[in-house]
Amino acid sequence: MTAAKTPLLRPLVLSVALAVAGLGAGTWYGVATAQSAVQAPAPELVAGLPDFTRLVDQVGPAVVSVQAEIGNKSQAMAPQRGQQQMPDDEEIPEFFRRFFGPGMSPMPGMPGGPGGPNARPRGMSQGTGFIISADGYVLTNHHVVDGADTVRIRMTDRREFVAKVVGSDEQSDVALLKIDGSGLPSLRIGDSRTLKSGQWVVAIGSPFGLDHSVTAGIISAVGRANPYAGQRYVPFIQTDVAINRGNSGGPLLDTRGQVVGINSQIFSNSGGYMGVSFAIPIDVAMNAVQQLKATGKVTRGQLGVQIQAITRENAKALGLAEPNGALVARVEPGSPAERAGILRQDVIRSINGQPVYDSSDLPPIVGAMAPGTKVSIEVIRDGKPRTVTATLNQLTEATAGPAVGADGAPRPAAAAQANALGIVGEDLDPQQRSRLGLEAGEGVLVARVEGVAAREAGLRPGDVILAVGRNDVSSAATLNAQLRAFGTGKPVMLLVRRGGGTQYLTINPSGD
């Protein structure tokens, strides 16, 4: 506030000085001139720091501590040779005993902690949850209760319940629990779709077992893909709210006290809070809740494409003005996408009117729809927009194929052939194709990459080239023929299989 007011004081002092000077000279013209130069003050954009005390008083009773007892057999296991048994509470230094609490293990990387020396399985997972209905439904994270034998809920008034796991969904990291009770305090559900960067939010949880710790911050971003979480179907809310171990499953609240997210992940090099936290949007969580209540599991729609982000090089090769959308690298045989007529190298721009700006936007949009949903898909093909219609089927996670690389297997006797891009291909035999999960006559193994442009594009030995543009290749000879037909000096898009993934690489010989 001080920084906002300071500039306004200077014109005021200047006006008074000029007025005094004008009065001494017998004229007031100086005052009028000075006042005309004063700009109107800017409107207040931030009224002041919020006070969260009323919010915490009202919502606090509905936030609970979750303790999951997991694999008690692990507690009875004797330590292996070279490992030291976890110390009893009396053997832990006083600081750690007070900080972590009885029975709790230290942070990852510390002695006895996950990933640290003397690490071994523990029998307790601790997190946070919150009650969403007066009859005892509780939300928390899947990873808090995953594999639990017994789940206990402790409320602020010290009442404890044994909870039943109604259902749990790993992909959204949402678990629905049920405790026996009535008239229980519950939280109101907000609308995470209206959130914007810069809004105040509050988290309540049990970091390190410290029940009902309150932290606050702002929303840093919405619709965030988190490549470290492995959850393709969650458009995360990113915040700078302090989240640590034990906060998992707790509510993220707006200033009205409504739940807008479930705290789930942090980005950290140390295992502790580093200013980047991720929450599951509450609309995604409630979609899972409805299905878990009805069937005990969550189903998602599937289009049947493998997609990738569009780089500047891809956009140039495709003739796109902007690198927006999801580039189709593979269409699964028999999938809704294939039946709808979607082709490799199509760019998906929207689903039922919902824009797809990046490849990470597509899975949450499609995954939120039920199998059997009919969708309208806008694609760009050969620089022209067109609309196709598809009926989604149920998501099934594709099994990853074996890694592609120098495995020491004997190579076919076919002579390696080079081309203008310096890509040396080798024919694959039936056994190699089978091992790589390829169909008969599909793909060419990259033996060497001699061209600078191809290396800079990321092509490497062990990759399998499936197509040049949309045209399939089945041998080193057809690869060279396709590259010659494409022309010299133009950007070339190669469809490449690496490991279990398929994506386009754009090679730009001109370097533009």
Buried (B, 14 or more C-beta within 10 A) or exposed (E): EEEEEEEEEEBEEBBEEBBEEBEEEEEEEBBEEBEEEEEEEEEEEEEEEEEBEEBBEEBBBBBBBBBBBBBEEEBEEEEEEEEEEBEEEEEBEEEBBEBBBEEBBBBBBBEBBBEBEBBBEBBBBBBBBBBBBEBBBBBBBBBBBBEBEEBBBBBBEEEEBEBEBBBBBEBBBBBBBBBEBEEBBBBBBBEBEEBEEEBBBBBBBBBBBBBBBBBBBEBBBBBBBBEEBEBBBBBBBBBBBBBBBBBBBBBBBBEEBBBBBBBBBBBBEEBBBBBBBBBBBBBBBBBBBEBBEEEEEBBBBBBBBBBBBBBEBBBBBBEBEEBBBBBBBBBBEEBBBBBBBBBBBBBBBBBEEEEBBBBBBBBBBBBBBEBEBEBEBBBBBEEEEEEBEBBBBEBEEBEEBEEBEEEEEEEBEBEBBBBBBBBBBBBBBEEBBEBBBBEEEBBBBBBBBEBEBBBEBBBBBBBBBBBBBEBBBBBBBBBBBBBEEBEEEEBBBBBBBBBBBBBBBBBBBEEE
